[in-house]
Amino acid sequence: MSSAPVDYVLHLADNALVLGQRNAEWCGHGPILEEDLALANHALDHLGQARLLYQHAAALINADPAQAKRFAHLQGARADGALTEDSLAYFRATHEFRNFTLLELPHHGPLAGPARADRDFATTTVRNVLYAALMNLWWERLQASADPQLAAIAAKSLKEVRYHLSHAGDWLVRLGDGTDQSRARAQAALDHLMPHTQEFWTGDEAESAAVASGTGVALAELKPAWDALVDEVLTEATLRRPADGGYVTQGKRGLHSEHMGFLLAEMQSLAREHPQAVW
Amino acid sequence: MDAALRDPPSLDAVRAAIAHLSDPEIPVVSLAELGILREVRLGGDGVAEVVITPTYSGCPAMGQIEDDIRAALRDSGIAARVVTQLSPAWTTDWMAPAAREKLRAYGIAPPNGRAAQAGAQVVGFARRAASQPVPCPRCGSTHTTQTSPFGSTACKALYRCLDCLEPFDLFKPY
């Protein structure tokens, strides 16, 4: 029995939290009431997965003096001096988050950080397909992780991301094989987001350590299955798969886009303003 | 301290104290029938433990359920703790036929199939259209249509009966 590396658990947790935060932005603004509820449910699943993962990470950090020292600067939301899930979610800075850059991008095409635009449902849908396809494969493999807590979280999360992929995939088929406008917007979103998926396959120190201890998965191994899953959706949606290439983002190493700070400011400001608040 | 708190409680007494509790969103089935209550056991230190497992990871009812269990135990003068256990992952397959019938009578269509089937066909919009029928919990017609795969709570989807025209919830296979 072993434990996954802290940074590996945090990578999974940050992915879930950041995408959950982004999708929750649709709450009260959905294109139709049913979709508003669906995106809120989707965000809630991610928030729940993030909580389980942060609780696990906090337990691993608290049990290891070297890790505890690394995170000693996080003073907020401690319980009897120990780190909690909230210390990790609300009191880490931008460069300490390890999520894929793809997940922090706003719901619209490329624009500078402070720029504002209407939320684009096609961007939301395409991102959910690309990420849910990865998580369907990743959680499935993590069920066999040598870290029993991570394996237990994987078994639960897998059931949830299957519904996410079905739902987002269905929408992409409707958009891609829909009207001229919905098709054009779906294709534009795909062209914008697809290059960011290169980050999935490049590996990093946390992944190598997790693979070595039998607690994690080398994502590059999942790429053929991911390609097949995504291609099946895109074919049914009659969309053209853009070529990979260009800059490979590095969010999982803490090098984020200009959008990440704005997202965290909105998510963390209340907890940071009132670090002892209880609700 | 009264006698009940001093002596280890019998596990039957613990079970009896929480038998009436239910998920706040689904008041017609008990926690045990829903599969949230996994076990009542004696911990290593002799303190009784109530073991629960979450449904969906983000289910907001879990906090309430834990509070309800603590309050019910306290009201009965029983010292026991609540333990959350993730594995094996909760599944709708654990719901017994009696619990499914209670859901149906309450107006929630019970899960239409086993969890494994729900996970078998994730993509394929056109192909999936001919999946397991969902009978209307009111009139029994299978002439029903999905309004949205995500409903009022994480565990439910929204459906509509095309015969009696009533909207209803489906407890999704999970």
Interface residues (C-beta under 8 A of the other chain):
Chain A: E34 E35 L37 A38 N41 H42 L44 D45 H46 L47 G48 Q49 R51 L52 N136 P148 Q149 A151 A152 I153 A155 K156 S157 L158 K159 E160 R162 Y163 L165 S166 H167 G169 D170 V173 R174 L229 E232 V233 E236
Chain B: P54 Y56 S57 G58 C59 P60 L86 S87 P88 A89 W90 T91 A115 A118 G119 V122 V123 G124 F125 A126 R128 T147 S148 P149 F150 G151 S152 T153 A154 L158 K172 Y174
